[in-house]
Amino acid sequence: MQLATLILIALIPATGLFRIDLASASFSMLGHQVWWASFSLITGLTLIIALAPVITYKTIGTLWCGWACPQNLLSEWANNLTHKLLGKRANVEVDGEGLIVAKAKNRFLNWAILGASFLAASIVLSLIPFLFFYTPKETWEIVTLSDREKLSPFLLYLFSVGLIFIDIAAVRYFFCDYACFYRMGQRMFGTKDALHVAYDESRSADCAKCNYCSTVCITKIQPTKIAPHDICINCGECIDACDRLHQKKETKGLLEFEFDAQGSRNKTLTVLKRANLSIILLLAGGIALTAWGIATQPKPEAKIPLAALLKAQEIEKACSVQCSKEEDVCKKRNLEGCYRAAACRCACKLEHDPSDSGELRQCVARNLEHAEAEHRKAAGPGAHP
């Protein structure tokens, strides 16, 4: 599930489903431009970003952390690889008891394989944030430095690789406990009645000398005595471990998921109750405002192909030379000369591009007519054209 979530996060910008365009202050959704200037869009997105996590805090708790968060995916993978290469009890994390490595596996080759694996993962994962701002082609140009003008994004990419490497190599679950905004929100808005791992204390005698659940716990806490400050991520590993152990006795495990402190089995009603109706209504309003902001976006102007722009520039340049005499007369504040200059330009464009002949012919005839009228006016009454 975590890996699928990570792949989905990467595919959303890679396929063009959603991308952020900082240059034009807009979102790109399937090629459709959504401008940030829309008040309803920004208001709606603000409500969604602020309230969606609160609803999860009150209902499913830290289920996101245990089942979908890429940070926990990387931490689990890094822990498993570390234990495989440096020993079952190896610890290289910043919040550990210090560097712990099995003597038999404290070899240069093992460290080299571990470091190379972390670096390879960092190089690949650092591409994902860039895909939200650049197309896959532009991202490839940044990474390979094939475009020298993209040196600044390349340096930013290297910085990103370094941060992710440090995170995988040494930070891991320390990030969840002290730096994750989602986890901070969980501590502020979370409730004991949200989804959590519950322990059947009435059968405590069945596990008086058993620590199997705490042995398999990813976050190294005691599942039978989870405190409010513990970083339980609702992964369910302890529940599975307890169930496996009791299957031999054909009895049920002592750990299970519950939605409230009273152990209610009506989960659907409990979720709706805990979510808080006012928060749900505000979130629905945010979704409606966002949809309205997208639907009422002004239609973008049709883009003129580059070849057409270049051709128009060439024609404009040629006509400027061809009608230079008339332009010079116009610059002397001669109205007749200005009309003749306009007629000359239309006639010149008609020569180079007859496709729009109707409008250009009218332009020539109309400006020549005005020019003749100005000439007669300047010559005085009775003058012949």
Buried (B, 14 or more C-beta within 10 A) or exposed (E): EBEEBBEEBBEBBBEBEEBEBEEEEBBBBEEEBBBBEBEBBBBBBEBBEBBBBBBBBBBBBBBBBBBBBBBBBBBBBBBEBBBBBBBEEBBBBEEBEEEBBBEEBEEEEBBEBBEEBBBEBBBEBBBBBBBBBBBBEBBBBBBEEEEEEBEEBBEBBEEBBEEBBEBBBBBBBBBBBEEBEBBEBBEEBBBEBBBBBBBBEEEEEBBEEBEBBBEBBBBEBBBBEBEEEBBBBBBBBBBBBBBEBBEEEEEEBBBBBBBBEEEEEEBEEBBEBBBBEEBEEBBEBBBEBBEBBBEEBEEEEEEEEEEEEEEBEEBEEBBEEBBEEBBEBBEEEBBBBBBBBBBBBBBBBBEBEEEEEEEBBEBBEBBBEBBBBBBBEEEEEEEEE
